């Protein structure tokens, strides 16, 4: 069964064109349902966290408040039921970022954020070793259990 993207609700009435329109309220609730916090969701629709809380407590905003609570519960349920990432997926996803200085005519003018390629290559080598280790284990399982001996087992016991 698919879970809804966001709860449906009757938006609070909007007093201004640049305020909390019905579309902004729906997008805000959808962002909350995806797991965003109040600040992130409000910024995503071009509003502030304070005005979101003000709309929530305003008369007529009960439907918005109820939808917000339901969306937060949906996000919490999705978080609780999502399995933790595997070690391999976490290694791939956690490529470090570097701040590279930028100079103009000998003066520092700022920094540019870029991927750390050395770190990415190190993580790729880690993954290659992990895959090779799994392949070695699989090869060992498929190999015959009796190893070839220089001497027959009886002769080896007689010498020992």
Order of alpha helices (4+ residues) and beta strands (2+ residues): alpha-alpha-alpha-alpha-alpha-beta-beta-alpha-alpha
